[in-house]
Amino acid sequence: MVQRFFLFLLFSSSLLGAGSFSLDQISSSFPSKGFADEIEFWKAIFTEYGDREVLIHDKNDVRLIYEVVRFARGVRDDGVEYERQRKKLGEKEKEFQRLFGEIRRYGFDSEKLTKTHKKIIRLLESNGYSPSSQLLRELGRNIRSQRGIKEKFREGLIRSGQYLSKIETIFQEHGLPTELALLPHVESSFDYSAYSKRGAAGIWQFIRGTGRRYMKINRSVDERLDPLKSSEAAARLFRENYDTLESWPLAVTAFNHGTNGMARAKRRFGTDLGKIIQQYQSRTFGFASKNFYVEFLAAVSVARNYPDYFGPLEFASPRLYDTISLKRSHRLSHFTQIQGLTEEILRDYNPHIRADVWQRSKILPAGLEIHLPHGQGETIAAALETVPAASGPILVADNGAMGYRVQDGDTLLVIANRVGSSVSTLQLANNLSNPDRIYPGQFLLVSEASERPTQYRVRPGDTLIEIAIKFGTSLRQLQSMNLIDDPHLIFLGQVLLIP
């Protein structure tokens, strides 16, 4: 393992902020001892470096910043520019790998060493290290890039005004430290419509499997995108994490790495997160998990002292709304016929309602919770009582899942296209071995919530690959979600999350 040392290389005067490190405003539940340098690194990423700036640094010691690469333009919403810069950064990382490799090959006293090589050696020696071939080999493997998010963090601070006060109240009601309400600055920059490449959604970036433990996720709704519903889910998960791990640093890290993974780490190394970061080995415990807690501490520090970094900000006004639960299904037009209520307003107030409802079925199913402009809930609910319920083949089952009543001439393929699903998904959801065996009047479940259970308890004779096939997922996804390194090591009674 590479030991820590300071290495500010070559190109910039001061790469990290010169401000003094302080977390005086943070609860003692979240110790920062031993993490000062990491916190300063992330504070710099949040406040000093923007979308056009990328730090080339060591992944195991964020103090080792080799260069700040500055581009002429940013990459937000520009896939072509992102790919161009990604290629450039890859070349830059290889350049430093080459420098380390050349020093190893030439020897530390060779006449072939350039000024750049010698400067690296002098910096190592001036910080108390004797450069060695092994050290340089490890340094060459540890190079990574980190883009600044100064603009995103500032925008997130402004957006947080809509719901932060209510989120803090939710966490207080669960007996949790209110600092946790600021974690969306790390997860999503309080982007209420955020989706990640791996399918995480909302300000808390719940993946689908974890989200289904606490929220409704089906063809009509995805409550991960409801800021308050998802915050309630986050509070419950944090409470479970802490009750299991008995340490807030571990509970916070578990929000990223998973409770089971951190429980394994705790059994081996105790509750010292610093020790776990240094010694715990797991395929899924990488840079993001190791830095999650210190990113959180840095975000809390910046959010609570934002004028020091961004000056005065005008936060978004708190979002106030009324919520009604639909007693029966309604067409979207039932709402938009009400004076002053447009589809645009409904979409804005209801990010949890999925695109399938707005774009395809145009039907809001019974049991759906609708957010409406503050003060209009009772009036709109009364107006809806005067219109007939929605009719047609798209229906709603007793459990709130979307369903379809088979019509004359329907085939499973026609139905799949109509409801935005697939033949195999409909077969799985309705236990249909033969796709041709459907009949008029038959009720088919089409909701994603009905396709598979959230959890599965291992039974005698089960193998992980057979479970994956049974639920239409992959072995790799099943292993990743349940933090299983060896697919052969599952046990009777084990509860698996199904992606």
C-alpha positions in Angstrom: 0.0 0.0 0.0 1.3 3.5 -0.9 2.0 5.5 2.2 0.7 9.1 2.4 2.8 12.0 1.2 2.3 15.5 -0.1 3.0 15.9 -3.8 2.0 19.1 -5.5 3.5 18.7 -8.9 4.8 21.2 -11.5 2.0 23.3 -12.8 0.0 25.2 -10.2 0.7 27.4 -7.3 -1.9 26.2 -4.8 -4.3 23.4 -5.8 -6.2 23.1 -2.6 -7.8 26.0 -0.7 -5.7 27.8 1.8 -8.6 28.3 4.2 -8.4 26.7 7.6 -10.2 23.4 8.1 -13.1 23.5 10.5 -16.1 21.4 11.2 -17.2 23.1 14.4 -20.9 23.2 13.3 -21.2 19.5 12.7 -22.5 17.1 15.3 -20.0 15.0 17.3 -21.8 12.0 15.8 -19.7 12.6 12.7 -16.0 12.6 13.7 -13.5 14.1 11.2 -10.3 13.2 12.9 -7.8 11.8 10.4 -9.8 13.0 7.4 -8.7 16.7 7.2 -6.8 16.4 3.9 -9.6 14.4 2.2 -12.2 16.9 3.4 -10.2 19.8 2.0 -9.8 18.0 -1.3 -13.6 17.6 -1.7 -14.3 21.1 -0.5 -12.0 22.3 -3.3 -13.9 20.1 -5.8 -17.2 21.6 -4.6 -16.2 25.2 -4.4 -12.9 26.0 -6.3 -13.0 23.8 -9.4 -15.7 23.9 -12.0 -16.9 21.9 -15.0 -13.9 22.9 -17.2 -11.3 21.8 -14.6 -10.1 18.3 -13.9 -7.6 17.3 -11.2 -5.2 14.4 -12.0 -4.5 12.8 -8.7 -3.7 9.6 -6.8 -6.8 7.6 -5.9 -5.5 6.4 -2.5 -4.2 9.7 -1.3 -6.1 12.7 -2.6 -3.3 15.0 -1.5 -1.2 13.7 -4.5 -2.5 16.2 -7.1 -0.2 16.0 -10.2 -1.9 18.5 -12.4 -5.0 20.6 -12.9 -6.2 20.3 -16.5 -8.2 23.3 -17.7 -10.4 23.0 -20.8 -11.8 25.8 -22.9 -15.4 24.6 -22.3 -17.4 22.4 -20.0 -19.1 19.1 -20.7 -22.5 19.5 -19.3 -25.1 18.3 -21.8 -22.4 17.9 -24.4 -21.6 14.3 -25.1 -19.2 15.0 -27.9 -17.1 17.3 -25.8 -17.2 14.9 -22.9 -15.8 12.1 -25.1 -13.1 14.4 -26.5 -12.1 15.4 -23.0 -12.2 11.9 -21.7 -9.7 10.9 -24.4 -7.5 13.8 -23.5 -7.6 12.9 -19.8 -6.8 9.3 -20.5 -3.7 10.5 -22.4 -2.7 12.7 -19.5 -3.0 9.8 -17.0 -0.8 7.7 -19.3 1.7 10.5 -19.4 2.2 10.4 -15.7 2.3 6.6 -15.7 5.1 7.0 -18.3 7.0 9.4 -16.1 6.9 7.1 -13.1 7.9 4.1 -15.4 10.8 6.1 -16.9 12.2 6.9 -13.4 12.1 3.3 -12.5 13.8 2.2 -15.7 16.5 4.9 -15.8 17.4 4.7 -12.1 17.3 7.6 -9.7 20.8 8.9 -10.6 20.6 8.4 -14.3 21.7 11.2 -16.7 18.6 10.4 -18.8 16.4 12.0 -16.2 14.7 15.2 -17.3 13.9 18.2 -15.2 10.4 16.8 -14.8 11.7 13.5 -13.5 14.1 15.1 -11.1 11.4 17.4 -9.8 9.3 14.4 -8.9 12.2 12.8 -7.1 13.0 16.0 -5.2 9.4 16.4 -4.1 9.3 12.8 -2.8 12.6 13.2 -1.0 11.6 16.6 0.5 8.6 14.9 2.1 10.7 12.2 3.8 10.4 9.4 1.2 13.1 7.4 -0.4 11.8 6.8 -3.9 11.7 3.1 -4.8 10.8 1.1 -7.9 7.9 -0.5 -5.9 6.5 2.9 -4.8 6.6 4.4 -8.3 5.0 1.3 -9.7 2.1 1.7 -7.3 1.8 5.4 -8.0 1.5 4.6 -11.7 -1.5 2.3 -11.0 -3.3 4.8 -8.8 -3.8 7.8 -11.1 -7.3 9.0 -11.7 -9.2 12.1 -12.7 -11.7 14.2 -10.8 -13.8 17.0 -12.4 -14.8 20.0 -10.3 -18.5 20.6 -9.7 -18.4 24.2 -8.4 -21.3 25.2 -10.6 -23.4 22.2 -9.8 -22.9 22.6 -6.1 -24.0 26.2 -6.2 -27.1 25.3 -8.2 -27.8 22.5 -5.7 -27.6 24.9 -2.8 -30.2 27.1 -4.5 -32.5 24.2 -5.3 -32.3 22.8 -1.8 -34.5 25.7 -0.6 -37.5 23.9 -2.0 -37.5 21.0 0.4 -34.6 21.1 2.8 -36.6 22.3 5.8 -39.2 19.5 5.4 -36.4 17.0 4.9 -34.8 18.1 8.1 -38.1 17.7 9.9 -38.5 14.2 8.6 -35.0 13.3 9.9 -35.8 14.8 13.3 -39.0 12.8 13.5 -36.9 9.6 13.0 -34.4 10.7 15.7 -31.6 11.3 13.2 -28.9 14.0 13.0 -30.2 16.7 10.7 -26.8 16.9 8.9 -27.9 13.8 7.0 -30.5 15.9 5.2 -27.6 17.5 3.4 -26.3 14.3 1.8 -28.2 15.0 -1.5 -25.5 17.6 -2.2 -23.2 14.6 -2.7 -25.7 12.3 -4.3 -27.4 14.5 -6.8 -26.8 18.2 -6.1 -30.5 18.3 -5.1 -31.5 17.5 -8.7 -35.0 16.3 -8.2 -35.1 14.6 -11.7 -31.6 13.0 -11.4 -31.0 9.6 -13.0 -27.6 7.9 -13.0 -26.2 5.5 -15.6 -26.8 2.6 -13.3 -30.5 3.4 -12.8 -30.3 5.3 -9.5 -33.0 8.0 -9.3 -34.0 11.1 -7.3 -32.1 13.3 -4.9 -31.1 10.3 -2.8 -30.1 8.2 -5.8 -31.9 5.0 -4.7 -31.3 2.1 -7.0 -34.4 0.2 -8.0 -33.9 -2.8 -5.7 -33.3 -0.7 -2.5 -36.0 1.8 -3.5 -38.7 -1.0 -3.7 -38.1 -1.8 0.0 -39.5 1.5 1.0 -41.4 3.1 -1.9 -43.8 2.4 -4.7 -42.1 1.8 -8.0 -44.4 0.6 -10.8 -45.5 1.6 -14.2 -47.5 4.6 -12.8 -45.2 6.0 -10.2 -41.6 6.1 -9.1 -41.5 7.5 -5.6 -37.7 7.8 -5.8 -38.4 11.0 -7.7 -40.8 12.4 -5.0 -38.4 14.5 -2.8 -40.3 13.9 0.5 -41.3 10.3 -0.1 -37.7 9.4 -0.9 -36.5 11.4 2.1 -38.8 9.4 4.3 -37.3 6.2 2.7 -33.7 7.6 3.2 -34.5 8.3 6.9 -35.7 4.7 7.4 -32.6 3.3 5.7 -30.3 5.5 7.8 -32.1 4.3 11.0 -31.6 0.7 9.9 -28.0 1.3 9.0 -27.2 2.9 12.3 -29.1 0.3 14.3 -27.1 -2.4 12.6 -23.6 -0.8 12.5 -23.8 1.4 15.6 -21.5 4.0 14.0 -22.5 7.1 12.0 -19.4 7.0 9.8 -20.2 3.4 8.9 -24.0 4.1 8.5 -23.3 7.0 6.1 -20.8 4.8 4.1 -23.4 2.0 4.0 -25.7 4.4 2.2 -23.3 4.0 -0.7 -21.7 0.6 -0.2 -24.6 -1.3 1.4 -25.4 -2.4 5.0 -24.2 -5.9 4.5 -20.9 -4.9 3.0 -20.2 -2.5 5.9 -21.3 -5.1 8.4 -18.7 -7.5 7.0 -16.1 -4.7 7.2 -17.1 -4.0 10.8 -16.8 -7.7 11.8 -13.2 -7.7 10.6 -11.9 -4.2 11.5 -14.3 -2.7 14.0 -15.9 0.7 13.7 -12.8 2.7 12.8 -13.7 3.9 9.3 -10.1 5.0 8.6 -8.8 1.5 9.3 -11.6 0.0 7.1 -10.6 2.3 4.3 -6.9 1.3 4.6 -7.4 -2.4 5.1 -10.8 -3.7 3.9 -10.6 -5.4 0.5 -13.7 -5.8 -1.6 -14.4 -5.7 -5.3 -17.2 -3.1 -4.7 -15.4 -1.1 -2.0 -13.7 1.3 -4.3 -12.9 5.0 -4.6 -16.5 6.2 -4.4 -17.3 4.1 -1.2 -14.0 5.1 0.5 -14.6 8.8 -0.1 -18.4 8.9 0.5 -18.2 9.8 4.2 -15.6 12.6 3.7 -17.5 13.9 0.8 -20.5 14.2 3.1 -18.5 16.0 5.8 -17.2 18.4 3.1 -20.6 19.0 1.7 -22.0 19.8 5.2 -19.2 22.2 5.9 -19.7 24.0 2.6 -23.5 24.1 2.8 -23.4 25.6 6.3 -20.8 28.1 5.4 -21.8 28.8 1.8 -21.3 32.6 1.9 -17.6 32.0 2.4 -17.4 30.2 -0.9 -20.3 31.5 -3.1 -21.2 34.8 -1.5 -24.9 35.6 -0.9 -27.4 33.3 -2.6 -31.1 33.5 -3.2 -32.5 30.1 -2.3 -35.5 28.7 -4.1 -38.7 29.3 -2.2 -40.1 26.3 -0.2 -42.4 24.2 -2.4 -45.9 24.1 -0.8 -48.6 21.8 -2.1 -51.7 19.9 -1.3 -51.9 16.1 -1.8 -55.0 14.1 -2.7 -55.3 10.4 -3.2 -57.5 9.5 -6.2 -60.5 7.4 -5.2 -60.9 6.1 -8.8 -59.1 6.4 -12.1 -59.2 9.7 -13.9 -58.2 10.7 -17.4 -55.5 13.4 -17.5 -58.1 15.6 -19.3 -60.2 15.6 -16.1 -57.5 17.6 -14.4 -56.6 19.9 -17.3 -60.2 20.9 -17.8 -60.1 22.6 -14.4 -59.4 26.3 -14.7 -55.8 27.2 -14.0 -54.5 23.6 -14.0 -52.4 22.5 -16.9 -50.4 19.4 -17.7 -47.2 21.4 -17.2 -48.3 22.3 -13.7 -49.2 18.7 -12.9 -45.9 17.5 -14.2 -44.0 20.1 -12.2 -45.7 19.2 -8.9 -45.6 15.4 -9.5 -42.1 14.3 -10.7 -42.9 10.8 -9.2 -45.6 10.1 -11.9 -43.9 8.3 -14.7 -43.7 9.2 -18.4 -45.9 6.3 -19.3 -48.8 8.0 -17.6 -48.2 11.4 -19.3 -47.3 10.2 -22.7 -49.1 6.9 -23.3 -52.1 5.9 -21.1 -53.1 9.5 -20.1 -54.9 7.8 -17.2 -54.1 8.5 -13.5 -54.9 5.3 -11.6 -57.0 5.0 -8.5 -54.9 5.2 -5.3 -52.3 7.5 -6.9 -51.3 10.4 -4.7 -51.3 13.7 -6.7 -49.6 16.9 -5.5 -51.5 20.1 -6.4 -50.8 23.8 -5.9 -51.1 24.9 -2.3 -54.7 25.8 -1.3 -56.3 24.1 -4.4 -56.5 20.5 -3.2 -60.0 20.5 -1.8 -61.5 22.4 -4.7 -59.9 20.1 -7.3 -60.9 17.0 -5.3 -64.5 18.2 -5.3 -64.4 19.0 -9.0 -63.2 15.5 -9.8 -66.2 14.0 -7.9 -68.4 15.4 -10.7 -66.8 13.6 -13.6 -67.1 9.9 -14.4 -64.2 7.5 -13.8 -61.9 6.7 -16.6 -62.9 3.7 -18.7 -61.1 1.6 -21.3 -58.7 -1.3 -21.3 -56.1 0.2 -19.0 -57.3 -0.5 -15.4 -55.9 -0.7 -11.9 -55.6 -3.7 -9.7 -56.5 -3.7 -6.0 -52.9 -3.3 -5.0 -52.4 -0.2 -7.2 -50.6 -2.0 -9.9 -51.4 -1.1 -13.5 -53.5 -3.7 -15.4 -55.0 -4.4 -18.8 -58.3 -6.0 -19.7 -57.9 -8.1 -22.8 -60.0 -7.0 -25.8 -61.3 -9.0 -28.8 -58.5 -9.4 -31.3 -55.7 -8.7 -28.9 -52.5 -10.6 -28.9 -49.8 -10.4 -26.2 -47.6 -8.5 -28.6 -50.3 -5.9 -29.3 -50.9 -5.5 -25.6 -47.1 -5.2 -24.9 -46.8 -2.4 -27.5 -49.9 -0.7 -26.2 -48.7 -0.6 -22.5 -45.0 -0.1 -23.2 -43.9 -3.5 -22.1 -42.6 -6.7 -23.7 -44.1 -10.1 -24.3 -41.6 -11.8 -22.0 -42.3 -9.3 -19.2 -46.1 -9.8 -19.5 -45.6 -13.6 -19.5 -43.5 -13.4 -16.3 -45.8 -11.0 -14.5 -48.9 -13.2 -15.3 -47.3 -16.6 -15.2 -48.2 -17.3 -18.9 -46.2 -20.2 -20.3 -47.8 -19.8 -23.7 -48.2 -16.2 -25.0 -51.1 -17.3 -27.3 -53.3 -18.4 -24.4 -55.1 -15.2 -23.5 -58.8 -14.5 -23.8 -61.2 -11.5 -24.0 -62.0 -10.1 -20.5 -58.8 -11.5 -18.9 -57.1 -9.1 -16.6 -53.3 -8.9 -17.1 -50.9 -7.2 -14.7 -48.6 -4.9 -16.6 -47.1 -2.9 -13.6 -43.4 -3.4 -13.1 -44.2 -3.7 -9.4 -46.0 -7.0 -10.2 -43.2 -8.5 -12.3 -41.1 -9.8 -9.5 -40.8 -9.6 -5.7 -38.5 -7.2 -4.0 -36.8 -10.0 -2.0 -36.3 -13.7 -2.3 -35.4 -16.2 0.5 -33.0 -18.9 -0.6 -34.5 -22.4 -0.6 -33.0 -25.9 -0.5 -31.3 -26.7 -3.8 -31.2 -23.1 -5.0 -28.2 -21.8 -6.9 -27.6 -18.1 -7.6 -27.7 -18.6 -11.4 -31.0 -20.4 -11.2 -32.4 -17.6 -9.0 -31.2 -15.0 -11.5 -32.8 -16.9 -14.4 -36.1 -17.3 -12.4 -36.4 -13.5 -12.0 -35.2 -12.5 -15.4 -32.0 -10.8 -14.2 -28.3 -11.6 -14.6 -25.9 -13.3 -12.3 -23.7 -10.2 -12.2 -26.6 -7.9 -11.3 -27.7 -10.3 -8.5 -24.2 -10.5 -7.1 -23.7 -6.8 -7.3 -26.9 -5.9 -5.5 -26.3 -8.4 -2.7 -22.5 -7.8 -2.5 -21.8 -11.5 -3.2 -18.2 -12.0 -4.3 -18.5 -15.8 -4.8 -21.7 -16.9 -6.5 -21.4 -20.4 -5.0 -21.5 -19.0 -1.4 -25.2 -18.6 -0.6 -27.0 -20.2 2.3 -30.4 -21.6 3.1 -32.7 -18.8 4.4 -30.5 -16.0 3.0 -32.7 -13.1 1.8 -31.6 -11.7 -1.6 -32.6 -8.4 -3.1 -33.9 -8.8 -6.6 -32.8 -6.1 -9.1 
